[in-house]
Structures are given as structure tokens and as C-alpha cells.
Amino acid sequence: MPFTRVVIILVAISIVGAIAIPFGDPQFLGRAIALELSFITLAVLTYKGFRKALYACIPLAAQTL
């Protein structure tokens, strides 16, 4: 199954987040790790063909603002 644009974007978000976590405020470490794990899970589900998993992008995007 080829990588779609959505999977590529989710993987890019996960990579940037994983690199940025050590530079962030330690107070938010637990939230940051949980958010990154949710993006990684969403990328895997989307890659495997679960298109309804994309609905999870809406609350995740709202949480990151």
C-alpha cells in the first residue's frame, strides 16, 4: 500500500514532535508524549486503511492549538 499524503503528513508531525519534546517545558512532558503517541497511532491506522480514523484529526488539531 503506497503512502498517502495524509500518512506522510502525520509521520512528519510525529517526527517533529518527537524531536521537540526534549526542548519543551517538563511540566507538559506527559501530555506531549500522549499527543505524539496518538499521532503515531493515527498514522499507523491510516496507513493500514482505516479511513474513519481520520475523524480523530479534528480533536487532535484542536488540542494542539
N, CA, C and O atoms as CSV, one atom per row, in Angstrom:
chain,resi,resn,atom,element,x,y,z
A,1,MET,N,N,0.846,-1.164,0.000
A,1,MET,CA,C,0.000,0.000,0.000
A,1,MET,C,C,0.902,1.242,0.000
A,1,MET,O,O,1.765,1.381,0.867
A,2,PRO,N,N,0.707,2.125,-0.952
A,2,PRO,CA,C,1.568,3.314,-1.016
A,2,PRO,C,C,1.210,4.314,0.080
A,2,PRO,O,O,0.087,4.358,0.582
A,3,PHE,N,N,2.197,5.096,0.418
A,3,PHE,CA,C,1.967,6.137,1.409
A,3,PHE,C,C,1.115,7.235,0.792
A,3,PHE,O,O,1.417,7.731,-0.293
A,4,THR,N,N,0.056,7.608,1.483
A,4,THR,CA,C,-0.769,8.716,1.024
A,4,THR,C,C,-0.233,10.007,1.622
A,4,THR,O,O,0.634,9.991,2.496
A,5,ARG,N,N,-0.755,11.113,1.144
A,5,ARG,CA,C,-0.314,12.402,1.678
A,5,ARG,C,C,-0.627,12.520,3.161
A,5,ARG,O,O,0.148,13.093,3.926
A,6,VAL,N,N,-1.772,11.970,3.560
A,6,VAL,CA,C,-2.163,12.050,4.966
A,6,VAL,C,C,-1.162,11.321,5.849
A,6,VAL,O,O,-0.767,11.839,6.893
A,7,VAL,N,N,-0.747,10.129,5.443
A,7,VAL,CA,C,0.219,9.362,6.221
A,7,VAL,C,C,1.549,10.096,6.290
A,7,VAL,O,O,2.174,10.145,7.350
A,8,ILE,N,N,1.979,10.657,5.196
A,8,ILE,CA,C,3.251,11.395,5.171
A,8,ILE,C,C,3.193,12.592,6.109
A,8,ILE,O,O,4.153,12.857,6.832
A,9,ILE,N,N,2.073,13.321,6.105
A,9,ILE,CA,C,1.937,14.486,6.979
A,9,ILE,C,C,1.912,14.060,8.444
A,9,ILE,O,O,2.549,14.697,9.283
A,10,LEU,N,N,1.181,12.985,8.761
A,10,LEU,CA,C,1.125,12.509,10.145
A,10,LEU,C,C,2.486,12.034,10.636
A,10,LEU,O,O,2.846,12.267,11.790
A,11,VAL,N,N,3.237,11.375,9.777
A,11,VAL,CA,C,4.582,10.929,10.153
A,11,VAL,C,C,5.493,12.143,10.362
A,11,VAL,O,O,6.300,12.159,11.291
A,12,ALA,N,N,5.366,13.154,9.503
A,12,ALA,CA,C,6.178,14.363,9.660
A,12,ALA,C,C,5.854,15.068,10.981
A,12,ALA,O,O,6.757,15.544,11.669
A,13,ILE,N,N,4.565,15.136,11.335
A,13,ILE,CA,C,4.175,15.748,12.604
A,13,ILE,C,C,4.771,14.962,13.767
A,13,ILE,O,O,5.256,15.546,14.736
A,14,SER,N,N,4.734,13.643,13.665
A,14,SER,CA,C,5.279,12.801,14.737
A,14,SER,C,C,6.782,12.987,14.890
A,14,SER,O,O,7.290,13.047,16.010
A,15,ILE,N,N,7.485,13.078,13.787
A,15,ILE,CA,C,8.939,13.250,13.839
A,15,ILE,C,C,9.308,14.601,14.450
A,15,ILE,O,O,10.173,14.683,15.322
A,16,VAL,N,N,8.651,15.647,13.988
A,16,VAL,CA,C,8.936,16.982,14.524
A,16,VAL,C,C,8.601,17.038,16.015
A,16,VAL,O,O,9.358,17.602,16.804
A,17,GLY,N,N,7.468,16.451,16.395
A,17,GLY,CA,C,7.085,16.435,17.804
A,17,GLY,C,C,8.059,15.656,18.659
A,17,GLY,O,O,8.393,16.076,19.766
A,18,ALA,N,N,8.522,14.514,18.151
A,18,ALA,CA,C,9.467,13.699,18.911
A,18,ALA,C,C,10.800,14.423,19.103
A,18,ALA,O,O,11.449,14.275,20.139
A,19,ILE,N,N,11.196,15.188,18.124
A,19,ILE,CA,C,12.431,15.958,18.247
A,19,ILE,C,C,12.238,17.125,19.208
A,19,ILE,O,O,13.160,17.482,19.942
A,20,ALA,N,N,11.048,17.722,19.211
A,20,ALA,CA,C,10.800,18.920,20.020
A,20,ALA,C,C,10.495,18.621,21.483
A,20,ALA,O,O,10.647,19.505,22.326
A,21,ILE,N,N,10.071,17.406,21.808
A,21,ILE,CA,C,9.691,17.090,23.193
A,21,ILE,C,C,10.811,17.381,24.191
A,21,ILE,O,O,10.528,17.972,25.233
A,22,PRO,N,N,12.061,17.004,23.936
A,22,PRO,CA,C,13.102,17.288,24.933
A,22,PRO,C,C,13.363,18.780,25.169
A,22,PRO,O,O,13.895,19.158,26.213
A,23,PHE,N,N,12.995,19.615,24.216
A,23,PHE,CA,C,13.234,21.049,24.348
A,23,PHE,C,C,12.077,21.780,25.008
A,23,PHE,O,O,12.184,22.970,25.304
A,24,GLY,N,N,10.971,21.083,25.243
A,24,GLY,CA,C,9.785,21.706,25.812
A,24,GLY,C,C,9.823,21.815,27.322
A,24,GLY,O,O,10.789,21.419,27.975
A,25,ASP,N,N,8.766,22.352,27.848
A,25,ASP,CA,C,8.610,22.520,29.292
A,25,ASP,C,C,8.369,21.156,29.936
A,25,ASP,O,O,7.446,20.449,29.528
A,26,PRO,N,N,9.169,20.766,30.928
A,26,PRO,CA,C,8.986,19.458,31.574
A,26,PRO,C,C,7.606,19.275,32.206
A,26,PRO,O,O,7.157,18.147,32.410
A,27,GLN,N,N,6.947,20.369,32.507
A,27,GLN,CA,C,5.616,20.303,33.094
A,27,GLN,C,C,4.623,19.620,32.141
A,27,GLN,O,O,3.671,18.984,32.593
A,28,PHE,N,N,4.838,19.747,30.848
A,28,PHE,CA,C,3.923,19.208,29.849
A,28,PHE,C,C,4.440,17.936,29.190
A,28,PHE,O,O,3.950,17.553,28.127
A,29,LEU,N,N,5.404,17.285,29.790
A,29,LEU,CA,C,6.026,16.108,29.195
A,29,LEU,C,C,5.012,14.979,28.979
A,29,LEU,O,O,4.990,14.369,27.910
A,30,GLY,N,N,4.191,14.701,29.962
A,30,GLY,CA,C,3.197,13.627,29.833
A,30,GLY,C,C,2.203,13.890,28.724
A,30,GLY,O,O,1.870,12.987,27.957
A,31,ARG,N,N,1.724,15.131,28.635
A,31,ARG,CA,C,0.784,15.498,27.565
A,31,ARG,C,C,1.438,15.402,26.198
A,31,ARG,O,O,0.827,14.930,25.239
A,32,ALA,N,N,2.674,15.849,26.113
A,32,ALA,CA,C,3.373,15.829,24.831
A,32,ALA,C,C,3.590,14.401,24.338
A,32,ALA,O,O,3.412,14.116,23.154
A,33,ILE,N,N,3.972,13.513,25.239
A,33,ILE,CA,C,4.186,12.124,24.848
A,33,ILE,C,C,2.868,11.477,24.438
A,33,ILE,O,O,2.825,10.737,23.455
A,34,ALA,N,N,1.794,11.745,25.178
A,34,ALA,CA,C,0.485,11.188,24.826
A,34,ALA,C,C,0.021,11.699,23.469
A,34,ALA,O,O,-0.539,10.941,22.676
A,35,LEU,N,N,0.249,12.968,23.201
A,35,LEU,CA,C,-0.149,13.538,21.918
A,35,LEU,C,C,0.646,12.923,20.776
A,35,LEU,O,O,0.087,12.610,19.726
A,36,GLU,N,N,1.934,12.751,20.974
A,36,GLU,CA,C,2.762,12.147,19.926
A,36,GLU,C,C,2.373,10.690,19.680
A,36,GLU,O,O,2.335,10.243,18.534
A,37,LEU,N,N,2.088,9.957,20.740
A,37,LEU,CA,C,1.653,8.571,20.567
A,37,LEU,C,C,0.324,8.493,19.831
A,37,LEU,O,O,0.093,7.558,19.064
A,38,SER,N,N,-0.543,9.458,20.057
A,38,SER,CA,C,-1.813,9.455,19.337
A,38,SER,C,C,-1.600,9.751,17.855
A,38,SER,O,O,-2.281,9.169,17.009
A,39,PHE,N,N,-0.670,10.644,17.526
A,39,PHE,CA,C,-0.373,10.905,16.118
A,39,PHE,C,C,0.264,9.682,15.457
A,39,PHE,O,O,-0.042,9.370,14.306
A,40,ILE,N,N,1.139,8.998,16.172
A,40,ILE,CA,C,1.759,7.792,15.623
A,40,ILE,C,C,0.714,6.707,15.394
A,40,ILE,O,O,0.718,6.047,14.355
A,41,THR,N,N,-0.180,6.521,16.363
A,41,THR,CA,C,-1.252,5.541,16.211
A,41,THR,C,C,-2.151,5.898,15.044
A,41,THR,O,O,-2.534,5.024,14.266
A,42,LEU,N,N,-2.486,7.152,14.914
A,42,LEU,CA,C,-3.326,7.610,13.810
A,42,LEU,C,C,-2.643,7.374,12.467
A,42,LEU,O,O,-3.301,6.979,11.504
A,43,ALA,N,N,-1.330,7.609,12.385
A,43,ALA,CA,C,-0.598,7.372,11.144
A,43,ALA,C,C,-0.608,5.891,10.781
A,43,ALA,O,O,-0.779,5.541,9.613
A,44,VAL,N,N,-0.426,5.016,11.773
A,44,VAL,CA,C,-0.425,3.573,11.509
A,44,VAL,C,C,-1.806,3.116,11.056
A,44,VAL,O,O,-1.924,2.356,10.095
A,45,LEU,N,N,-2.851,3.574,11.740
A,45,LEU,CA,C,-4.204,3.188,11.350
A,45,LEU,C,C,-4.556,3.684,9.947
A,45,LEU,O,O,-5.187,2.968,9.169
A,46,THR,N,N,-4.148,4.899,9.635
A,46,THR,CA,C,-4.415,5.439,8.310
A,46,THR,C,C,-3.651,4.671,7.248
A,46,THR,O,O,-4.179,4.418,6.165
A,47,TYR,N,N,-2.419,4.300,7.544
A,47,TYR,CA,C,-1.633,3.520,6.592
A,47,TYR,C,C,-2.254,2.154,6.336
A,47,TYR,O,O,-2.213,1.646,5.216
A,48,LYS,N,N,-2.828,1.561,7.380
A,48,LYS,CA,C,-3.437,0.240,7.239
A,48,LYS,C,C,-4.799,0.289,6.570
A,48,LYS,O,O,-5.379,-0.761,6.292
A,49,GLY,N,N,-5.324,1.470,6.306
A,49,GLY,CA,C,-6.567,1.588,5.555
A,49,GLY,C,C,-7.786,1.968,6.361
A,49,GLY,O,O,-8.891,1.980,5.818
A,50,PHE,N,N,-7.632,2.278,7.630
A,50,PHE,CA,C,-8.765,2.701,8.437
A,50,PHE,C,C,-9.021,4.179,8.187
A,50,PHE,O,O,-8.441,5.037,8.853
A,51,ARG,N,N,-9.883,4.472,7.234
A,51,ARG,CA,C,-10.125,5.869,6.851
A,51,ARG,C,C,-10.959,6.618,7.881
A,51,ARG,O,O,-10.868,7.842,7.964
A,52,LYS,N,N,-11.754,5.927,8.655
A,52,LYS,CA,C,-12.543,6.607,9.679
A,52,LYS,C,C,-11.652,7.130,10.801
A,52,LYS,O,O,-12.085,7.964,11.596
A,53,ALA,N,N,-10.433,6.656,10.871
A,53,ALA,CA,C,-9.502,7.162,11.886
A,53,ALA,C,C,-9.164,8.626,11.631
A,53,ALA,O,O,-8.688,9.319,12.531
A,54,LEU,N,N,-9.405,9.097,10.419
A,54,LEU,CA,C,-9.117,10.497,10.111
A,54,LEU,C,C,-10.006,11.452,10.891
A,54,LEU,O,O,-9.655,12.619,11.070
A,55,TYR,N,N,-11.156,10.968,11.358
A,55,TYR,CA,C,-12.016,11.832,12.169
A,55,TYR,C,C,-11.342,12.199,13.481
A,55,TYR,O,O,-11.719,13.188,14.111
A,56,ALA,N,N,-10.365,11.434,13.900
A,56,ALA,CA,C,-9.625,11.755,15.120
A,56,ALA,C,C,-8.716,12.965,14.916
A,56,ALA,O,O,-8.245,13.550,15.892
A,57,CYS,N,N,-8.466,13.342,13.688
A,57,CYS,CA,C,-7.615,14.501,13.410
A,57,CYS,C,C,-8.252,15.805,13.905
A,57,CYS,O,O,-7.544,16.736,14.287
A,58,ILE,N,N,-9.566,15.867,13.897
A,58,ILE,CA,C,-10.236,17.113,14.286
A,58,ILE,C,C,-9.970,17.446,15.755
A,58,ILE,O,O,-9.510,18.551,16.042
A,59,PRO,N,N,-10.243,16.530,16.704
A,59,PRO,CA,C,-9.925,16.885,18.100
A,59,PRO,C,C,-8.428,17.011,18.351
A,59,PRO,O,O,-8.014,17.809,19.192
A,60,LEU,N,N,-7.602,16.234,17.635
A,60,LEU,CA,C,-6.157,16.371,17.836
A,60,LEU,C,C,-5.669,17.728,17.385
A,60,LEU,O,O,-4.834,18.346,18.045
A,61,ALA,N,N,-6.189,18.194,16.260
A,61,ALA,CA,C,-5.789,19.518,15.759
A,61,ALA,C,C,-6.255,20.605,16.713
A,61,ALA,O,O,-5.538,21.579,16.939
A,62,ALA,N,N,-7.436,20.453,17.270
A,62,ALA,CA,C,-7.949,21.454,18.201
A,62,ALA,C,C,-7.127,21.464,19.492
A,62,ALA,O,O,-6.943,22.513,20.111
A,63,GLN,N,N,-6.637,20.293,19.890
A,63,GLN,CA,C,-5.848,20.203,21.124
A,63,GLN,C,C,-4.475,20.836,20.965
A,63,GLN,O,O,-3.915,21.347,21.935
A,64,THR,N,N,-3.930,20.809,19.765
A,64,THR,CA,C,-2.580,21.334,19.566
A,64,THR,C,C,-2.559,22.852,19.417
A,64,THR,O,O,-1.487,23.455,19.460
A,65,LEU,N,N,-3.717,23.482,19.243
A,65,LEU,CA,C,-3.744,24.929,19.073
A,65,LEU,C,C,-3.545,25.659,20.363
A,65,LEU,O,O,-3.543,26.890,20.383
